[in-house]
Amino acid sequence: MGLWNYYFICKLILFWIGYIDFHVLANILFALVLIIPIKNRFLRLNRIVLGILVATTHLYYDSKLPGFQRLLSAAPSLKGFTAEYMLELVSRFINPKIVQGLFLAILVISVLGLKLRITSFVLLFMLGSHPINDILQKYNPANHSPEQENVACSDTDSTNGGAETIANLDTSDKNLDKVLAEFYADQAKISVGLESVKASPETAFDIILFHICSLAWTDIEPADIGPMFADFDVLFKKFNSGASYSGPAAIRLMRGTCGLQPHESLYTATASQCYVHDAFARAGYQTQLMLNHDGQYENFLPSLQMRERGGWVAPLLGELGARVAMKAFYGSPIYDDLDVLTRWLEQKRSSISGPVALYYNTISLHDGNKLLNQTGGSTIDTYNLRLKELITDYKKFLDVIKKTKRPTLVLFVPEHGASLHGDALQIPGMREIPSPEITIVPTGMNLVNFPGKDNWKQVVIDKPTSYTAAFTLIANLIHNNSISVPLLDRMDIAKLPTTPFLAQNEQTLIMGYGSKFFLRDPSGKWSEYKSTRR
Ligand SMILES: [Zn+2]
């Protein structure tokens, strides 16, 4: 087959390291057509041209990349990106480490090829490609991620986080559709009510929903996790945000007093008790809204404020004259988190006496943001720097609140991860597939100036949770707002609701079932989702 051998060798290597699939029959048939000896030069030339076309379509067919239709449907959301960011995204399709590895393999094989008949070996390896892959997968430590095992849901009891053995699971499309329908039916029964604080507004605590775009556990360097989250009073280790895009994730938080809803329901009105804004307003809170950006990308802000979507109808406070810290991936300014928040606190103290519930949204960590002094370079390289800055700002803001002496509950909750490393299905920064690596996010709570916090040890919630757990905790604290009861008792941690894993975007859904994850593609077909880090 001459040079064509290298095409098949590269594909086999990519298959064995988990980047692509390998359809044996189609590939062998293609190879056989290439082997047939042709004497006529014109026909030979034609075969090369046709071969290149077939090889390209075959490679796409074997790849795990989304179908052309899905790529086209994602295109409108790209049109606001700066040219610089678009270029950066395109360059991520090529993984330099893999290119180097393939080049090295080709070099070694071409040296061996001087002595051996490579074509026979390539055909043999193609025939044995799947058994070889099974052996490689068995001994691949990346396939045994313990973090994932408890977050998937089980068939028999979708509220316990999945204790069932997986050997006998029915993973047919029909059954997975049924499990999904049951999941949403169960979720529809859950709602959290908040009690009124109107009788004693002076002792009620303030609430800040600190909503962060682009931060999942997988985006953080392992060594940084401990120091970053040690000061959280409560830490949710398996909190699922349910979506991998900002818009739906924000609506999910805004409806966090009810269980998770199907993606399409997020854009039509829901029951009044599901709107967090209304729950706070009814309880006696003055609601406020602030972002560190203009909120115009993909109609983020209007969608939040729309009655039938997010329902956070409070008017936008604006950036209050804060310092610009970055330029966003779509070109507009991003304001310094600490500066915006400190200015807000000053303004609030001078103008409002009763309890306040603020929704704050930051995009400081979003992919494609440029620091003011940054020229060129990948924005992935500045992620860690921006993350450390955000956490420092967050901690400094808590110190500022501490000085006011006013009890304040801050819920630190990310929208979704940054997909910093990407996987076999999507390049770094892309989030079309709402995988657990993107939607299981580090969520925490700080109870600043709360009485009864002497000798406090961080409470870690290790079970799979989502918004209802956070709002149940808030409801418990509002309900038992009495300094005579120890704070920990007031929180009633053991009874917090668990939520089996489910995350959804417009076209794609991932559901935990048994200890595995299943992906439902836009055509409604299910397949097992395995994480493969790029
Ligand atoms: Zn976001």
Residues whose N, C-alpha, C, O or C-beta is under 5 A from the ligand:
A	BS01	ZN	C213 S214 Y245 S246 E415
